[in-house]
Amino acid sequence: MTIREACLKAKKEGRGITRKSYGQRPPLFLPTNTSSCVLLIPSGEDSFKTKRWNPNLDDLIATDWYVYG
C-alpha cells in the first residue's frame, strides 16, 4: 500500500508503519500531529529513537508500506 494508505490505517488502529523492503526487523515509524512529526523507532538494541524522520523520494512513492507494531 502507499504511505498515505498505511498512515490512515495505522491511525485508525493506533499502530505504526514500515516498509517490506526494510527487511525482517524493520524500524517502526509513528506519524503524529505533534512537533515531533514522524517518530522513528529502530529495531536494533544499540539504536535510539529519533523524531522528524525525513523520507526520501523512494520512501514517498513506494507501494510496500504496511501497518506494523
C-alpha atoms as one frame of an Amber mdcrd trajectory, in Angstrom:
protein
   0.000   0.000   0.000   1.086   3.614  -0.313   2.415   5.624   2.617  -0.882
   7.529   2.742  -2.942   4.343   2.910  -0.654   2.895   5.585  -0.824   6.080
   7.683  -4.626   6.189   7.551  -4.921   2.532   8.561  -2.268   2.879  11.303
  -4.033   5.919  12.732  -7.307   4.006  12.892  -5.624   1.028  14.596  -3.290
   3.036  16.855  -0.164   1.476  15.350   2.895   2.461  13.302   4.048   1.765
   9.762   7.077   0.366   7.965   8.147  -0.953   4.565   8.566  -4.577   3.462
  11.845  -3.639   1.766  13.352  -2.784   5.170  13.726  -6.495   5.976  12.765
  -8.793   8.825  13.459  -6.399  11.709  12.322  -3.089  10.216  12.185   0.236
  12.001   8.789   1.425  13.216   7.543   4.818  12.047   4.910   6.605  14.133
   3.300   9.503  12.247   1.996  12.192  14.627   0.356  15.606  14.526   2.893
  16.963  17.018   6.058  18.995  16.546   7.917  15.649  16.538   6.327  14.855
  13.131   7.177  11.189  12.441   8.921   9.284  15.219  11.442   6.658  14.121
  11.920   3.683  16.432  14.707   1.394  15.172  14.578  -2.338  15.844  18.216
  -2.651  16.912  19.135  -2.593  20.592  22.061  -0.240  20.019  19.901   2.241
  18.126  17.951   5.155  19.556  14.596   6.755  18.867  14.572   9.929  16.868
  11.971  12.438  15.757  11.333  14.209  12.484  12.146  11.366  10.109  12.992
  12.717   6.657  11.789  10.353   3.935  13.499  10.251   0.577  11.699  10.112
  -2.777  11.759   6.302  -2.871  10.032   6.190   0.540   7.327   8.593  -0.576
   6.465   6.804  -3.822   6.876   3.213  -2.548   3.906   0.859  -2.518   5.289
  -1.663   0.002   4.184   0.162   3.165   2.201  -1.744   5.782   0.868  -1.298
   9.314   3.316  -2.575  11.914   3.725  -2.689  15.675
